Amino acid sequence: MIIPITPKECCKIIDIPENVIKAFNKLIQKNWNGRSYAVVKQHDVVNLILSNYASEGLKIKRQEIFDKGYLDVETLYWNYGWEVKYEKQCIGDNFDSYYTFAKRPDKE
């Protein structure tokens, strides 16, 4: 018997590789303000992901990181107590896209 899909099943977390999570974790720690949040610039995390792969003798193309959704980490980090906001650069904007990782008040 077929049953309706649940919201949880619909919003499955993308299988994000360890090298991507390592990059985010390192930059969250590096950019932690000491109290409640960290800002991680997208170009910094992409460069660190590329570096992580290269240091293991593995290859990944910059575009592959985007195409496979490896930067879509909001749900993953939410499940571990973070509120993640992504600010994307639009045409005419003069800033780098970035993530803000903040402690969720309900997880303190």
Backbone hydrogen bonds in HBPLUS format (Angstrom, degrees):
<---DONOR---> <-ACCEPTOR-->    atom                        ^
c    i                          cat <-CA-CA->   ^        H-A-AA   ^      H-
h    n   atom  resd res      DA  || num        DHA   H-A  angle D-A-AA Bond
n    s   type  num  typ     dist DA aas  dist angle  dist       angle   num
A0010-CYS N   A0006-THR O   3.00 MM   4  6.25 152.3  2.08 151.2 159.5     1
A0011-CYS N   A0007-PRO O   3.00 MM   4  6.15 143.9  2.13 146.5 155.0     2
A0016-ILE N   A0014-ILE O   2.79 MM   2  5.61 109.6  2.29 118.1 100.9     3
A0020-VAL N   A0017-PRO O   3.05 MM   3  5.48 135.9  2.25 108.3 119.7     4
A0021-ILE N   A0017-PRO O   3.25 MM   4  6.68 161.3  2.28 152.5 157.2     5
A0022-LYS N   A0018-GLU O   2.78 MM   4  5.98 163.9  1.81 160.2 165.1     6
A0023-ALA N   A0019-ASN O   3.21 MM   4  6.22 150.8  2.30 129.0 136.0     7
A0024-PHE N   A0020-VAL O   3.03 MM   4  6.40 165.0  2.05 156.0 158.8     8
A0025-ASN N   A0021-ILE O   2.84 MM   4  6.01 172.3  1.85 157.8 160.4     9
A0026-LYS N   A0022-LYS O   2.94 MM   4  6.06 162.9  1.97 148.5 153.2    10
A0027-LEU N   A0023-ALA O   3.07 MM   4  6.28 161.7  2.11 150.0 154.8    11
A0028-ILE N   A0024-PHE O   2.82 MM   4  6.01 150.8  1.90 155.6 164.5    12
A0029-GLN N   A0025-ASN O   3.04 MM   4  6.26 167.3  2.06 151.4 154.3    13
A0030-LYS N   A0026-LYS O   2.90 MM   4  6.09 159.4  1.94 145.2 151.8    14
A0031-ASN N   A0027-LEU O   2.95 MM   4  5.89 150.3  2.03 139.8 146.5    15
A0032-TRP N   A0029-GLN O   3.41 MM   3  5.20 166.3  2.43 100.1 103.8    16
A0033-ASN N   A0037-TYR O   2.90 MM   4  5.88 162.0  1.93 166.1 168.4    17
A0103-LYS N   A0036-SER O   3.04 MM  67  5.67 155.8  2.10 154.6 159.7    18
A0038-ALA N   A0101-PHE O   2.83 MM  63  5.21 142.6  1.97 140.6 152.9    19
A0101-PHE N   A0038-ALA O   2.82 MM  63  5.21 166.1  1.84 160.8 164.2    20
A0040-VAL N   A0099-TYR O   2.82 MM  59  5.12 161.4  1.86 148.5 155.0    21
A0099-TYR N   A0040-VAL O   2.79 MM  59  5.12 160.6  1.83 145.1 151.2    22
A0044-ASP N   A0041-LYS O   3.10 MM   3  5.33 124.2  2.43 101.3 115.4    23
A0045-VAL N   A0041-LYS O   3.14 MM   4  6.54 158.1  2.19 155.3 161.0    24
A0042-GLN N   A0097-SER O   2.85 MM  55  5.53 172.8  1.85 140.8 142.7    25
A0046-VAL N   A0042-GLN O   2.96 MM   4  6.19 163.2  1.99 158.2 163.0    26
A0047-ASN N   A0043-HIS O   3.05 MM   4  6.11 162.3  2.08 141.1 146.1    27
A0048-LEU N   A0044-ASP O   2.99 MM   4  6.17 153.1  2.07 144.1 151.7    28
A0049-ILE N   A0045-VAL O   2.90 MM   4  6.07 153.5  1.97 147.5 154.5    29
A0050-LEU N   A0046-VAL O   3.02 MM   4  6.28 166.1  2.04 153.1 156.2    30
A0051-SER N   A0047-ASN O   2.97 MM   4  6.17 153.2  2.04 141.3 149.1    31
A0052-ASN N   A0048-LEU O   2.78 MM   4  5.99 157.3  1.83 149.6 155.5    32
A0053-TYR N   A0049-ILE O   3.03 MM   4  6.30 164.4  2.06 156.6 159.4    33
A0054-ALA N   A0050-LEU O   2.99 MM   4  6.17 165.1  2.02 147.5 152.1    34
A0055-SER N   A0051-SER O   2.87 MM   4  6.03 154.5  1.93 152.5 158.8    35
A0056-GLU N   A0053-TYR O   3.05 MM   3  5.36 144.1  2.18 105.3 115.9    36
A0058-LEU N   A0053-TYR O   2.90 MM   5  4.98 156.3  1.96 151.0 143.2    37
A0057-GLY N   A0054-ALA O   2.94 MM   3  4.95 161.1  1.98 108.2 112.4    38
A0064-GLU N   A0061-LYS O   2.94 MM   3  5.17 126.6  2.23 103.3 118.0    39
A0065-ILE N   A0062-ARG O   3.14 MM   3  5.51 133.7  2.36 106.4 117.4    40
A0066-PHE N   A0063-GLN O   3.13 MM   3  5.29 121.8  2.49  98.7 112.0    41
A0067-ASP N   A0063-GLN O   2.82 MM   4  6.06 170.3  1.83 157.8 161.0    42
A0068-LYS N   A0064-GLU O   2.95 MM   4  5.85 157.3  2.01 146.5 150.1    43
A0070-TYR N   A0065-ILE O   3.09 MM   5  5.38 140.1  2.26 158.2 167.6    44
A0069-GLY N   A0066-PHE O   3.10 MM   3  5.24 158.9  2.15 106.8 113.3    45
A0072-ASP N   A0069-GLY O   3.06 MM   3  5.42 165.3  2.08 115.4 119.7    46
A0077-TYR N   A0073-VAL O   3.00 MM   4  6.17 174.6  2.00 168.6 168.5    47
A0078-TRP N   A0074-GLU O   2.88 MM   4  5.98 146.7  1.99 146.0 156.4    48
A0079-ASN N   A0075-THR O   3.06 MM   4  6.26 155.4  2.13 148.8 153.2    49
A0080-TYR N   A0077-TYR O   3.02 MM   3  5.05 147.9  2.12  99.3 109.5    50
A0082-TRP N   A0077-TYR O   3.03 MM   5  5.40 157.9  2.08 140.8 139.0    51
A0081-GLY N   A0078-TRP O   3.05 MM   3  5.30 157.3  2.10 119.2 116.7    52
A0104-ARG N   A0081-GLY O   3.12 MM  23  5.74 159.8  2.17 157.6 151.3    53
A0083-GLU N   A0102-ALA O   2.81 MM  19  5.18 162.8  1.83 154.1 159.4    54
A0102-ALA N   A0083-GLU O   2.93 MM  19  5.18 166.8  1.95 150.2 154.7    55
A0085-LYS N   A0100-THR O   3.00 MM  15  5.17 158.1  2.05 142.1 149.0    56
A0100-THR N   A0085-LYS O   2.79 MM  15  5.17 152.2  1.86 148.8 157.6    57
A0087-GLU N   A0098-TYR O   2.83 MM  11  5.40 172.5  1.84 169.3 171.8    58
A0098-TYR N   A0087-GLU O   3.00 MM  11  5.40 150.0  2.09 143.1 151.7    59
A0093-ASP N   A0090-CYS O   2.91 MM   3  5.43 164.0  1.93 137.1 140.1    60
A0107-LYS N   A0104-ARG O   2.91 MM   3  5.37 162.5  1.95 118.2 123.8    61
A0108-GLU N   A0105-PRO O   3.46 MM   3  5.55 170.3  2.47 109.4 109.3    62
